[in-house]
Amino acid sequence: MEIRNNLLAELKKKYLNDLLNYYDEKEAEQLLTILIEHFFEISRNELIINSNHRLSESEILKLHKAYKELKQYKPVQYITGVVEFHGLKIKVNSAVLIPRPETEELVQLVTDLETSMDLIVLDTGTGSGCIAIGLSSLLKRANIHASDICENAINIARKNAELNNQHILFHIHDILNNEEPLLDRNGEKVMFDIVISNPPYVTLEDKKKMHPNVIDYEPSSALFVTDENPLEYYLSILQFCEKNLVLGGRLYFEINEGMGDEVVSLLKRCNYSDIVLRRDINGKFRFVSSKKGNT
């Protein structure tokens, strides 16, 4: 590959033209901008102003490797290994889902509604830890716990908590085997004021419509449920909450936009009240909030 004088602007132009075979122009431009900002700390505007910026051979090789991964539809967040979430830096790899803007909205919803001090909060199915870490940074006096069945995910979440100076108690826990309580640092059973979750909710029918960069790279166990039992995780979380969420405690879910009524019905059957089906910024029903019991 010959690039005149190792000019970054010329290299970007060449890559952009090629990536148009894989992405639309706006997305291809955005992806390359993310890579350049991440690897070289050069913004799109800075590159326009300084079109003579040159790269070393090792820098070209680094960018070229990332460009080839984009052609294989690898998510740019897995290429850079980091994503911004509520102003926090969250490390990600193929063991955890890439945090979405909708999940940022879920964290904001909880922090807007929960004004009490000294809350005990559980984020179940924490993955990268983004929800727990976001809540910890915003609910300053809350006692935050986070659980996941995947030990690799818990290790990543711990690193992210350390990276962002947040103190969270992590648990390896299978929510589908919900007989086990979670223990505090003294070995005592924890009763939670709030349980929050973004569990797997994408049906196999929905999977057919998804982009290869999700299907081929993100962990399927954190995404997909069967068409026959799409609310499996929600039911298991509710069963866990029977013994581990205080009466009057609040439950927050991110949901499949097509299953809002079903989740609401499930909550009613489990004796939850103050059930509110909420829209995301795009107008889709994406969240449900509720309270345990009718008090």
Backbone as CSV, one residue per row, in Angstrom:
resi,resn,N_x,N_y,N_z,CA_x,CA_y,CA_z,C_x,C_y,C_z
1,MET,0.846,-1.193,0.000,0.000,0.000,0.000,0.883,1.245,0.000
2,GLU,0.700,2.086,-1.016,1.521,3.285,-1.130,0.686,4.514,-0.771
3,ILE,1.127,5.184,0.262,0.477,6.423,0.682,1.531,7.514,0.653
4,ARG,1.292,8.542,-0.137,2.274,9.602,-0.345,2.650,10.261,0.972
5,ASN,3.941,10.164,1.326,4.474,10.850,2.513,3.800,10.436,3.817
6,ASN,3.184,9.257,3.812,2.502,8.759,5.020,1.453,9.730,5.556
7,LEU,0.760,10.414,4.669,-0.229,11.399,5.092,-1.482,10.705,5.628
8,LEU,-1.885,11.085,6.844,-3.069,10.494,7.460,-4.319,10.821,6.653
9,ALA,-4.445,12.047,6.167,-5.622,12.447,5.403,-5.786,11.599,4.152
10,GLU,-4.661,11.303,3.492,-4.723,10.483,2.283,-5.089,9.037,2.618
11,LEU,-4.530,8.550,3.713,-4.836,7.193,4.140,-6.315,7.069,4.502
12,LYS,-6.832,8.053,5.209,-8.242,8.030,5.584,-9.135,8.039,4.343
13,LYS,-8.778,8.859,3.365,-9.568,8.933,2.136,-9.601,7.582,1.421
14,LYS,-8.460,6.927,1.353,-8.380,5.614,0.703,-9.242,4.592,1.444
15,TYR,-9.124,4.570,2.761,-9.908,3.626,3.541,-11.408,3.925,3.417
16,LEU,-11.754,5.207,3.431,-13.161,5.595,3.338,-13.774,5.096,2.028
17,ASN,-13.079,5.284,0.944,-13.593,4.826,-0.348,-13.827,3.320,-0.354
18,ASP,-12.929,2.583,0.250,-13.068,1.127,0.283,-14.196,0.687,1.214
19,LEU,-14.344,1.372,2.356,-15.365,0.980,3.324,-16.786,1.253,2.835
20,LEU,-16.929,2.046,1.777,-18.258,2.295,1.221,-18.861,1.023,0.625
21,ASN,-18.035,0.010,0.427,-18.548,-1.294,-0.007,-19.167,-2.076,1.150
22,TYR,-18.970,-1.571,2.378,-19.430,-2.285,3.563,-20.405,-1.466,4.410
23,TYR,-20.240,-0.160,4.414,-21.053,0.730,5.231,-21.512,1.906,4.373
24,ASP,-22.563,2.603,4.837,-22.902,3.838,4.129,-21.866,4.912,4.475
25,GLU,-21.874,6.003,3.713,-20.796,6.993,3.820,-20.716,7.608,5.211
26,LYS,-21.868,7.937,5.786,-21.870,8.570,7.111,-21.277,7.640,8.161
27,GLU,-21.666,6.373,8.134,-21.168,5.421,9.126,-19.686,5.147,8.935
28,ALA,-19.264,4.995,7.665,-17.848,4.750,7.390,-16.985,5.912,7.876
29,GLU,-17.432,7.131,7.648,-16.713,8.318,8.108,-16.639,8.333,9.632
30,GLN,-17.749,8.003,10.272,-17.787,8.000,11.734,-16.847,6.947,12.312
31,LEU,-16.836,5.760,11.723,-15.986,4.681,12.220,-14.506,5.035,12.097
32,LEU,-14.119,5.583,10.967,-12.719,5.978,10.794,-12.340,7.113,11.741
33,THR,-13.260,8.039,11.955,-12.995,9.143,12.880,-12.765,8.614,14.297
34,ILE,-13.579,7.638,14.706,-13.408,7.036,16.034,-12.033,6.399,16.162
35,LEU,-11.615,5.648,15.142,-10.313,4.985,15.183,-9.177,5.998,15.252
36,ILE,-9.258,7.022,14.446,-8.183,8.024,14.402,-8.103,8.788,15.716
37,GLU,-9.258,9.126,16.276,-9.255,9.816,17.571,-8.696,8.907,18.667
38,HIS,-9.060,7.640,18.608,-8.609,6.707,19.644,-7.107,6.448,19.558
39,PHE,-6.612,6.147,18.355,-5.213,5.768,18.204,-4.262,6.962,18.234
40,PHE,-4.704,8.100,17.685,-3.767,9.215,17.491,-4.194,10.515,18.159
41,GLU,-5.373,10.498,18.830,-5.890,11.692,19.529,-5.987,12.878,18.574
42,ILE,-6.502,12.610,17.385,-6.697,13.643,16.368,-8.168,13.642,15.977
43,SER,-8.854,14.748,16.204,-10.269,14.826,15.871,-10.449,15.051,14.368
44,ARG,-11.676,14.886,13.914,-11.992,15.102,12.494,-11.653,16.526,12.081
45,ASN,-12.011,17.511,12.898,-11.734,18.916,12.566,-10.235,19.208,12.555
46,GLU,-9.524,18.595,13.511,-8.066,18.801,13.545,-7.401,18.231,12.310
47,LEU,-7.924,17.120,11.810,-7.349,16.529,10.608,-7.630,17.392,9.382
48,ILE,-8.801,18.023,9.357,-9.113,18.932,8.248,-8.174,20.129,8.265
49,ILE,-7.940,20.670,9.453,-7.061,21.843,9.570,-5.614,21.468,9.267
50,ASN,-5.197,20.312,9.782,-3.813,19.869,9.596,-3.792,18.646,8.684
51,SER,-4.021,18.876,7.401,-4.089,17.767,6.442,-2.715,17.178,6.143
52,ASN,-1.668,17.781,6.676,-0.305,17.284,6.425,0.213,16.375,7.542
53,HIS,-0.684,15.969,8.444,-0.235,15.106,9.541,0.239,13.772,8.985
54,ARG,1.436,13.366,9.412,2.024,12.122,8.927,2.049,11.064,10.030
55,LEU,1.948,9.823,9.607,2.028,8.701,10.521,3.329,7.952,10.318
56,SER,3.797,7.360,11.409,4.949,6.466,11.296,4.490,5.148,10.677
57,GLU,5.435,4.315,10.272,5.072,3.025,9.695,4.306,2.163,10.702
58,SER,4.708,2.204,11.963,4.011,1.409,12.978,2.591,1.932,13.190
59,GLU,2.394,3.237,13.108,1.049,3.804,13.246,0.172,3.410,12.065
60,ILE,0.757,3.400,10.874,-0.004,2.969,9.688,-0.438,1.512,9.838
61,LEU,0.451,0.676,10.320,0.122,-0.733,10.504,-1.013,-0.908,11.516
62,LYS,-0.983,-0.107,12.570,-2.033,-0.174,13.597,-3.391,0.196,12.997
63,LEU,-3.416,1.280,12.222,-4.667,1.713,11.612,-5.124,0.729,10.540
64,HIS,-4.174,0.180,9.796,-4.523,-0.762,8.737,-5.149,-2.033,9.324
65,LYS,-4.624,-2.507,10.424,-5.200,-3.687,11.087,-6.641,-3.403,11.513
66,ALA,-6.873,-2.222,12.090,-8.223,-1.864,12.524,-9.165,-1.728,11.328
67,TYR,-8.666,-1.152,10.238,-9.465,-1.010,9.017,-9.880,-2.378,8.479
68,LYS,-8.985,-3.360,8.513,-9.321,-4.700,8.042,-10.374,-5.336,8.944
69,GLU,-10.311,-5.040,10.235,-11.321,-5.572,11.150,-12.687,-4.944,10.886
70,LEU,-12.708,-3.661,10.520,-13.971,-3.030,10.139,-14.573,-3.723,8.925
71,LYS,-13.751,-4.130,7.993,-14.234,-4.823,6.799,-14.835,-6.188,7.143
72,GLN,-14.469,-6.717,8.286,-15.045,-7.976,8.758,-16.242,-7.730,9.688
73,TYR,-16.669,-6.467,9.759,-17.811,-6.035,10.564,-17.570,-6.169,12.065
74,LYS,-16.318,-6.185,12.476,-16.049,-6.183,13.907,-16.463,-4.837,14.484
75,PRO,-17.230,-4.808,15.559,-17.657,-3.533,16.135,-16.459,-2.666,16.516
76,VAL,-16.558,-1.387,16.208,-15.428,-0.497,16.461,-15.099,-0.439,17.947
77,GLN,-16.117,-0.648,18.811,-15.868,-0.621,20.250,-14.969,-1.776,20.687
78,TYR,-15.090,-2.927,20.013,-14.205,-4.043,20.323,-12.812,-3.820,19.742
79,ILE,-12.718,-3.038,18.681,-11.407,-2.727,18.110,-10.644,-1.772,19.035
80,THR,-11.315,-0.743,19.509,-10.663,0.208,20.413,-10.600,-0.323,21.841
81,GLY,-11.553,-1.219,22.189,-11.585,-1.788,23.541,-12.188,-0.889,24.583
82,VAL,-12.852,0.176,24.143,-13.404,1.117,25.120,-14.622,1.814,24.521
83,VAL,-15.567,2.171,25.396,-16.742,2.923,24.982,-17.070,3.929,26.090
84,GLU,-17.628,5.068,25.712,-18.032,6.065,26.707,-19.466,5.783,27.129
85,PHE,-19.700,5.833,28.437,-21.027,5.568,28.985,-21.267,6.547,30.120
86,HIS,-22.203,7.450,29.932,-22.491,8.477,30.939,-21.229,9.232,31.351
87,GLY,-20.377,9.518,30.372,-19.151,10.252,30.652,-18.054,9.416,31.268
88,LEU,-18.285,8.117,31.416,-17.296,7.201,31.986,-16.659,6.376,30.873
89,LYS,-15.427,5.947,31.087,-14.754,5.071,30.143,-14.978,3.621,30.581
90,ILE,-15.602,2.842,29.702,-15.904,1.450,30.005,-15.144,0.565,29.023
91,LYS,-14.288,-0.300,29.557,-13.563,-1.249,28.714,-14.497,-2.396,28.326
92,VAL,-14.376,-2.833,27.066,-15.204,-3.934,26.583,-14.362,-4.889,25.756
93,ASN,-14.774,-6.138,25.762,-14.251,-7.129,24.824,-15.376,-8.098,24.503
94,SER,-15.070,-9.166,23.779,-16.116,-10.054,23.281,-16.837,-10.833,24.381
95,ALA,-16.395,-10.730,25.629,-17.084,-11.405,26.739,-18.299,-10.630,27.226
96,VAL,-18.406,-9.355,26.805,-19.502,-8.515,27.305,-20.155,-7.763,26.153
97,LEU,-21.413,-7.402,26.365,-22.118,-6.582,25.394,-21.533,-5.177,25.349
98,ILE,-21.647,-4.566,24.191,-21.293,-3.158,24.054,-22.435,-2.322,24.636
99,PRO,-22.178,-1.454,25.604,-23.253,-0.624,26.165,-23.918,0.236,25.098
100,ARG,-25.244,0.283,25.133,-26.033,1.053,24.174,-26.526,2.348,24.794
101,PRO,-26.870,3.324,23.936,-27.447,4.576,24.459,-28.724,4.351,25.254
102,GLU,-29.518,3.342,24.861,-30.749,3.063,25.598,-30.451,2.702,27.052
103,THR,-29.350,1.996,27.273,-28.999,1.611,28.641,-28.535,2.824,29.435
104,GLU,-27.915,3.786,28.769,-27.621,5.057,29.444,-28.917,5.717,29.901
105,GLU,-29.948,5.640,29.064,-31.242,6.212,29.432,-31.825,5.498,30.657
106,LEU,-31.635,4.184,30.726,-32.127,3.424,31.884,-31.459,3.905,33.164
107,VAL,-30.155,4.092,33.124,-29.422,4.596,34.293,-29.940,5.983,34.670
108,GLN,-30.163,6.833,33.683,-30.654,8.184,33.963,-32.049,8.141,34.564
109,LEU,-32.884,7.234,34.075,-34.234,7.084,34.617,-34.193,6.755,36.103
110,VAL,-33.358,5.801,36.468,-33.263,5.405,37.877,-32.766,6.564,38.730
111,THR,-31.750,7.250,38.270,-31.188,8.344,39.073,-32.147,9.532,39.162
112,ASP,-32.994,9.701,38.152,-33.993,10.779,38.208,-35.102,10.461,39.213
113,LEU,-35.454,9.173,39.330,-36.589,8.787,40.169,-36.198,8.463,41.606
114,GLU,-34.967,8.031,41.804,-34.549,7.569,43.133,-33.770,8.674,43.860
115,THR,-34.432,9.293,44.813,-33.822,10.417,45.530,-33.456,10.076,46.973
116,SER,-33.823,8.866,47.416,-33.510,8.474,48.797,-32.014,8.234,48.961
117,MET,-31.547,8.386,50.165,-30.146,8.132,50.475,-29.954,6.671,50.917
118,ASP,-28.725,6.215,50.839,-28.328,4.907,51.391,-29.130,3.736,50.813
119,LEU,-29.447,3.811,49.537,-30.149,2.717,48.873,-29.210,1.534,48.663
120,ILE,-29.770,0.337,48.725,-29.020,-0.877,48.400,-29.532,-1.359,47.043
121,VAL,-28.649,-1.389,46.057,-29.040,-1.578,44.655,-28.327,-2.791,44.082
122,LEU,-29.056,-3.574,43.284,-28.459,-4.693,42.555,-28.653,-4.499,41.062
123,ASP,-27.567,-4.591,40.318,-27.604,-4.686,38.854,-27.324,-6.141,38.507
124,THR,-28.349,-6.875,38.074,-28.159,-8.287,37.772,-27.970,-8.495,36.272
125,GLY,-26.975,-9.318,35.929,-26.558,-9.455,34.536,-25.718,-8.274,34.122
126,THR,-24.744,-7.929,34.936,-24.043,-6.647,34.812,-23.165,-6.531,33.577
127,GLY,-22.636,-7.646,33.047,-21.774,-7.570,31.865,-20.540,-6.728,32.132
128,SER,-20.379,-5.659,31.372,-19.228,-4.767,31.528,-19.266,-3.969,32.817
129,GLY,-20.405,-4.002,33.512,-20.558,-3.221,34.744,-21.056,-1.816,34.510
130,CYS,-21.430,-1.490,33.268,-21.753,-0.094,32.947,-22.920,0.447,33.771
131,ILE,-23.965,-0.364,33.965,-25.117,0.121,34.738,-24.719,0.369,36.187
132,ALA,-24.075,-0.618,36.796,-23.678,-0.485,38.205,-22.727,0.685,38.400
133,ILE,-21.770,0.832,37.502,-20.778,1.908,37.625,-21.429,3.262,37.380
134,GLY,-22.331,3.317,36.398,-23.050,4.569,36.157,-23.882,4.976,37.354
135,LEU,-24.591,4.009,37.939,-25.399,4.316,39.123,-24.527,4.730,40.297
136,SER,-23.415,4.042,40.471,-22.518,4.369,41.573,-21.983,5.790,41.463
137,SER,-21.719,6.214,40.236,-21.176,7.567,40.036,-22.225,8.651,40.247
138,LEU,-23.506,8.300,40.081,-24.580,9.285,40.164,-25.330,9.240,41.496
139,LEU,-25.484,8.035,42.054,-26.127,7.893,43.373,-25.022,7.751,44.414
140,LYS,-24.518,8.867,44.853,-23.268,8.895,45.618,-23.316,8.080,46.901
141,ARG,-24.472,8.000,47.539,-24.555,7.312,48.829,-25.179,5.921,48.723
142,ALA,-25.423,5.465,47.512,-26.005,4.136,47.334,-24.949,3.058,47.535
143,ASN,-25.402,1.904,47.991,-24.559,0.725,48.146,-24.848,-0.176,46.948
144,ILE,-23.924,-0.248,45.997,-24.180,-0.898,44.715,-23.579,-2.298,44.674
145,HIS,-24.405,-3.261,44.273,-23.976,-4.632,44.017,-24.202,-4.927,42.540
146,ALA,-23.419,-5.846,41.993,-23.589,-6.251,40.600,-23.295,-7.737,40.479
147,SER,-24.095,-8.430,39.672,-23.919,-9.872,39.529,-23.940,-10.282,38.070
148,ASP,-23.294,-11.411,37.795,-23.301,-11.999,36.452,-22.881,-13.460,36.574
149,ILE,-23.378,-14.295,35.680,-22.987,-15.706,35.698,-21.595,-15.905,35.128
150,CYS,-21.150,-14.955,34.288,-19.889,-15.105,33.552,-18.723,-14.516,34.353
151,GLU,-17.765,-15.344,34.718,-16.622,-14.873,35.497,-15.782,-13.882,34.707
152,ASN,-15.642,-14.104,33.391,-14.889,-13.154,32.565,-15.540,-11.784,32.571
153,ALA,-16.873,-11.770,32.509,-17.585,-10.495,32.555,-17.365,-9.803,33.898
154,ILE,-17.440,-10.555,34.984,-17.223,-9.974,36.312,-15.809,-9.392,36.413
155,ASN,-14.835,-10.071,35.858,-13.458,-9.553,35.888,-13.348,-8.240,35.138
156,ILE,-14.014,-8.142,33.994,-14.004,-6.889,33.235,-14.721,-5.794,34.020
157,ALA,-15.868,-6.146,34.603,-16.632,-5.158,35.373,-15.822,-4.637,36.559
158,ARG,-15.091,-5.527,37.236,-14.241,-5.088,38.354,-13.185,-4.085,37.868
159,LYS,-12.565,-4.397,36.738,-11.550,-3.485,36.191,-12.165,-2.142,35.838
160,ASN,-13.370,-2.170,35.298,-14.033,-0.910,34.955,-14.383,-0.099,36.197
161,ALA,-14.795,-0.787,37.256,-15.078,-0.080,38.502,-13.817,0.581,39.048
162,GLU,-12.706,-0.140,39.010,-11.426,0.418,39.456,-11.010,1.594,38.573
163,LEU,-11.175,1.426,37.269,-10.807,2.482,36.323,-11.553,3.778,36.615
164,ASN,-12.806,3.639,37.032,-13.652,4.815,37.270,-13.801,5.158,38.754
165,ASN,-12.962,4.536,39.603,-12.929,4.837,41.040,-14.291,4.674,41.710
166,GLN,-14.988,3.571,41.369,-16.285,3.283,41.971,-16.192,1.997,42.789
167,HIS,-16.794,2.022,43.966,-16.727,0.884,44.886,-18.019,0.071,44.775
168,ILE,-17.905,-1.092,44.181,-19.048,-1.962,43.907,-18.702,-3.364,44.386
169,LEU,-19.680,-4.049,44.974,-19.468,-5.438,45.384,-19.997,-6.345,44.272
170,PHE,-19.113,-7.143,43.674,-19.467,-7.998,42.554,-19.702,-9.430,43.018
171,HIS,-20.647,-10.097,42.351,-21.012,-11.474,42.681,-21.087,-12.297,41.399
172,ILE,-20.501,-13.492,41.426,-20.765,-14.457,40.361,-22.043,-15.190,40.752
173,HIS,-23.084,-15.010,39.936,-24.405,-15.494,40.329,-25.234,-15.785,39.087
174,ASP,-25.891,-16.921,39.072,-26.756,-17.319,37.972,-28.191,-16.972,38.330
175,ILE,-28.740,-15.956,37.674,-30.096,-15.515,38.017,-31.125,-16.580,37.654
176,LEU,-30.794,-17.499,36.750,-31.728,-18.576,36.408,-31.743,-19.659,37.481
177,ASN,-30.730,-19.623,38.350,-30.707,-20.515,39.516,-30.814,-19.624,40.746
178,ASN,-32.024,-19.091,40.958,-32.193,-17.948,41.859,-32.483,-18.299,43.304
179,GLU,-32.220,-19.514,43.705,-32.428,-19.879,45.104,-31.352,-19.281,46.008
180,GLU,-30.181,-19.014,45.455,-29.074,-18.527,46.280,-29.200,-17.022,46.534
181,PRO,-29.140,-16.588,47.788,-29.112,-15.139,48.066,-27.720,-14.579,47.796
182,LEU,-27.621,-13.278,47.739,-26.321,-12.619,47.617,-25.903,-12.131,48.999
183,LEU,-24.613,-12.227,49.278,-24.091,-11.904,50.598,-23.262,-10.638,50.559
184,ASP,-23.280,-9.897,51.676,-22.442,-8.703,51.757,-21.024,-9.097,52.182
185,ARG,-20.187,-8.112,52.414,-18.781,-8.383,52.756,-18.624,-9.101,54.094
186,ASN,-19.670,-9.070,54.906,-19.628,-9.766,56.196,-20.281,-11.143,56.130
187,GLY,-20.686,-11.561,54.921,-21.313,-12.866,54.770,-22.785,-12.892,55.115
188,GLU,-23.387,-11.709,55.269,-24.802,-11.624,55.605,-25.639,-11.464,54.331
189,LYS,-26.821,-12.048,54.341,-27.730,-11.923,53.207,-28.112,-10.465,52.974
190,VAL,-28.142,-10.063,51.691,-28.491,-8.683,51.333,-29.947,-8.621,50.897
191,MET,-30.682,-7.658,51.440,-32.019,-7.325,50.945,-31.900,-6.006,50.189
192,PHE,-32.418,-5.990,48.973,-32.212,-4.844,48.088,-33.419,-3.913,48.077
193,ASP,-33.134,-2.616,47.955,-34.180,-1.604,47.757,-34.536,-1.473,46.280
194,ILE,-33.558,-1.716,45.428,-33.753,-1.576,43.985,-33.046,-2.724,43.283
195,VAL,-33.728,-3.322,42.316,-33.092,-4.259,41.398,-33.282,-3.708,39.991
196,ILE,-32.204,-3.713,39.222,-32.224,-3.179,37.864,-31.569,-4.199,36.945
197,SER,-32.099,-4.333,35.738,-31.512,-5.312,34.830,-31.791,-4.971,33.369
198,ASN,-30.797,-5.254,32.550,-30.942,-5.264,31.097,-30.627,-6.701,30.662
199,PRO,-31.586,-7.621,30.850,-31.309,-9.035,30.607,-31.394,-9.382,29.120
200,PRO,-31.020,-10.589,28.745,-31.227,-11.026,27.359,-32.710,-10.954,26.999
201,TYR,-33.020,-10.348,25.834,-34.426,-10.258,25.437,-34.643,-10.312,23.926
202,VAL,-33.599,-10.535,23.146,-33.742,-10.582,21.693,-34.164,-11.997,21.284
203,THR,-35.297,-12.126,20.621,-35.772,-13.438,20.203,-34.991,-13.919,18.980
204,LEU,-35.057,-15.213,18.739,-34.365,-15.769,17.573,-34.994,-15.262,16.279
205,GLU,-36.275,-14.925,16.324,-36.917,-14.321,15.155,-36.346,-12.933,14.899
206,ASP,-36.139,-12.160,15.977,-35.533,-10.831,15.836,-34.098,-10.933,15.330
207,LYS,-33.421,-12.009,15.703,-32.016,-12.201,15.328,-31.821,-12.150,13.819
208,LYS,-32.826,-12.619,13.076,-32.724,-12.665,11.622,-32.568,-11.272,11.010
209,LYS,-32.992,-10.247,11.736,-32.956,-8.881,11.215,-31.714,-8.122,11.666
210,MET,-30.856,-8.769,12.461,-29.724,-8.059,13.062,-28.503,-8.061,12.162
211,HIS,-27.653,-7.055,12.367,-26.443,-6.861,11.572,-25.374,-7.881,11.985
212,PRO,-24.528,-8.320,11.030,-23.474,-9.286,11.373,-22.534,-8.830,12.480
213,ASN,-22.322,-7.517,12.634,-21.384,-7.073,13.667,-21.894,-7.365,15.075
214,VAL,-23.208,-7.573,15.217,-23.769,-7.989,16.505,-23.757,-9.505,16.618
215,ILE,-24.289,-10.171,15.608,-24.435,-11.629,15.658,-23.091,-12.332,15.750
216,ASP,-22.105,-11.848,14.993,-20.826,-12.551,14.891,-19.865,-12.249,16.027
217,TYR,-20.071,-11.126,16.748,-19.058,-10.711,17.705,-19.551,-10.586,19.148
218,GLU,-20.783,-10.157,19.367,-21.228,-9.955,20.747,-21.705,-11.286,21.342
219,PRO,-21.561,-11.459,22.660,-21.876,-12.751,23.286,-23.361,-13.096,23.168
220,SER,-23.665,-14.198,22.506,-25.058,-14.568,22.254,-25.817,-14.839,23.540
221,SER,-25.122,-15.340,24.562,-25.793,-15.656,25.828,-26.314,-14.407,26.527
222,ALA,-25.739,-13.245,26.205,-26.188,-11.992,26.807,-27.246,-11.286,25.967
223,LEU,-27.554,-11.856,24.794,-28.483,-11.213,23.868,-29.785,-11.975,23.679
224,PHE,-29.670,-13.281,23.412,-30.781,-14.004,22.811,-31.551,-14.880,23.796
225,VAL,-32.845,-14.961,23.527,-33.740,-15.867,24.235,-34.520,-16.651,23.190
226,THR,-35.142,-17.734,23.625,-35.922,-18.528,22.691,-37.246,-17.847,22.376
227,ASP,-37.768,-18.134,21.199,-39.089,-17.603,20.841,-40.169,-18.188,21.742
228,GLU,-39.936,-19.400,22.250,-40.936,-20.070,23.082,-40.984,-19.508,24.498
229,ASN,-39.876,-18.980,25.007,-39.832,-18.488,26.385,-39.060,-17.170,26.458
230,PRO,-39.560,-16.129,25.791,-38.794,-14.880,25.677,-38.668,-14.099,26.976
231,LEU,-39.522,-14.400,27.960,-39.477,-13.658,29.237,-38.811,-14.463,30.342
232,GLU,-38.034,-15.459,29.965,-37.412,-16.356,30.946,-36.626,-15.590,32.000
233,TYR,-35.814,-14.636,31.576,-34.963,-13.914,32.526,-35.787,-12.988,33.419
234,TYR,-36.814,-12.363,32.857,-37.654,-11.483,33.668,-38.357,-12.277,34.761
235,LEU,-38.862,-13.456,34.413,-39.525,-14.288,35.414,-38.541,-14.726,36.493
236,SER,-37.334,-15.106,36.102,-36.339,-15.535,37.091,-35.939,-14.386,38.013
237,ILE,-35.821,-13.196,37.457,-35.494,-12.032,38.296,-36.619,-11.762,39.295
238,LEU,-37.861,-11.890,38.841,-38.994,-11.704,39.748,-39.020,-12.771,40.838
239,GLN,-38.680,-13.988,40.497,-38.606,-15.049,41.504,-37.502,-14.751,42.515
240,PHE,-36.374,-14.252,42.036,-35.287,-13.844,42.938,-35.763,-12.716,43.854
241,CYS,-36.516,-11.780,43.289,-36.963,-10.625,44.065,-37.994,-10.990,45.129
242,GLU,-38.653,-12.147,44.990,-39.607,-12.575,46.012,-38.950,-12.619,47.393
243,LYS,-37.694,-13.076,47.435,-36.995,-13.251,48.709,-35.899,-12.212,48.941
244,ASN,-35.557,-11.428,47.919,-34.361,-10.592,48.032,-34.588,-9.102,47.749
245,LEU,-35.835,-8.733,47.397,-36.199,-7.324,47.229,-37.184,-6.966,48.333
246,VAL,-36.930,-5.859,49.031,-37.803,-5.471,50.142,-39.204,-5.151,49.629
247,LEU,-40.199,-5.313,50.472,-41.550,-4.903,50.129,-41.552,-3.396,49.880
248,GLY,-42.093,-2.994,48.774,-42.034,-1.584,48.384,-40.792,-1.238,47.593
249,GLY,-39.897,-2.224,47.422,-38.707,-1.999,46.610,-39.054,-1.822,45.142
250,ARG,-38.164,-1.216,44.408,-38.434,-0.899,43.009,-37.626,-1.791,42.068
251,LEU,-38.264,-2.075,40.941,-37.668,-2.937,39.928,-37.670,-2.187,38.604
252,TYR,-36.502,-2.158,37.949,-36.359,-1.453,36.669,-35.823,-2.426,35.627
253,PHE,-36.500,-2.479,34.475,-36.089,-3.352,33.388,-35.865,-2.557,32.109
254,GLU,-34.853,-2.980,31.344,-34.825,-2.666,29.921,-35.478,-3.839,29.214
255,ILE,-36.273,-3.561,28.173,-37.085,-4.615,27.573,-37.014,-4.595,26.045
256,ASN,-37.436,-5.702,25.459,-37.681,-5.773,24.023,-38.843,-4.847,23.696
257,GLU,-38.662,-3.964,22.717,-39.686,-2.959,22.413,-41.028,-3.585,22.034
258,GLY,-41.013,-4.844,21.567,-42.253,-5.494,21.162,-42.920,-6.291,22.255
259,MET,-42.382,-6.262,23.479,-42.911,-7.105,24.556,-43.307,-6.315,25.794
260,GLY,-43.567,-5.048,25.621,-43.932,-4.232,26.775,-45.169,-4.725,27.490
261,ASP,-46.215,-5.047,26.745,-47.467,-5.495,27.366,-47.263,-6.806,28.117
262,GLU,-46.449,-7.691,27.538,-46.200,-8.980,28.184,-45.446,-8.813,29.501
263,VAL,-44.451,-7.911,29.524,-43.701,-7.669,30.758,-44.603,-7.030,31.814
264,VAL,-45.429,-6.093,31.405,-46.367,-5.457,32.333,-47.311,-6.496,32.926
265,SER,-47.846,-7.393,32.093,-48.751,-8.444,32.585,-48.052,-9.355,33.582
266,LEU,-46.793,-9.684,33.285,-46.022,-10.532,34.196,-45.847,-9.848,35.552
267,LEU,-45.535,-8.571,35.547,-45.370,-7.831,36.792,-46.673,-7.784,37.590
268,LYS,-47.786,-7.597,36.908,-49.076,-7.579,37.605,-49.357,-8.920,38.262
269,ARG,-49.073,-10.013,37.539,-49.314,-11.343,38.097,-48.448,-11.597,39.323
270,CYS,-47.292,-10.947,39.378,-46.375,-11.133,40.507,-46.600,-10.095,41.610
271,ASN,-47.750,-9.393,41.559,-48.169,-8.475,42.617,-47.287,-7.227,42.704
272,TYR,-46.907,-6.692,41.535,-46.198,-5.406,41.494,-47.192,-4.307,41.153
273,SER,-46.907,-3.119,41.650,-47.785,-1.973,41.423,-46.965,-0.804,40.870
274,ASP,-47.638,0.318,40.647,-46.995,1.510,40.077,-46.199,1.144,38.822
275,ILE,-46.771,0.286,38.002,-46.076,-0.197,36.801,-46.189,0.852,35.701
276,VAL,-45.042,1.275,35.193,-45.023,2.289,34.132,-44.172,1.775,32.978
277,LEU,-44.778,1.690,31.801,-44.079,1.345,30.572,-43.584,2.638,29.959
278,ARG,-42.278,2.736,29.736,-41.665,4.015,29.373,-40.975,3.934,28.013
279,ARG,-41.032,5.042,27.298,-40.412,5.129,25.973,-38.966,5.614,26.083
280,ASP,-38.151,5.203,25.107,-36.799,5.740,25.017,-36.806,6.995,24.157
281,ILE,-35.649,7.544,23.893,-35.546,8.807,23.162,-36.073,8.685,21.739
282,ASN,-36.123,7.449,21.220,-36.641,7.217,19.874,-38.124,6.881,19.858
283,GLY,-38.770,6.986,21.008,-40.202,6.749,21.084,-40.598,5.300,21.204
284,LYS,-39.630,4.412,21.406,-39.926,2.985,21.539,-40.106,2.615,23.009
285,PHE,-41.056,1.715,23.284,-41.244,1.248,24.656,-40.057,0.357,25.024
286,ARG,-39.172,0.879,25.862,-37.899,0.226,26.135,-37.667,-0.042,27.610
287,PHE,-38.444,0.580,28.496,-38.200,0.430,29.927,-39.510,0.199,30.666
288,VAL,-39.402,-0.517,31.790,-40.535,-0.686,32.697,-40.028,-0.437,34.117
289,SER,-40.769,0.370,34.852,-40.484,0.555,36.280,-41.683,0.060,37.073
290,SER,-41.425,-0.443,38.280,-42.533,-0.968,39.097,-42.120,-1.024,40.555
291,LYS,-43.109,-1.320,41.407,-42.867,-1.418,42.850,-43.408,-2.745,43.357
292,LYS,-42.642,-3.377,44.232,-43.060,-4.678,44.778,-44.192,-4.472,45.782
293,GLY,-45.308,-5.196,45.570,-46.460,-5.110,46.452,-47.375,-3.970,46.102
294,ASN,-48.431,-3.844,46.853,-49.437,-2.793,46.610,-49.431,-1.733,47.678
295,THR,-48.323,-1.653,48.454,-48.274,-0.666,49.531,-47.967,0.718,48.982
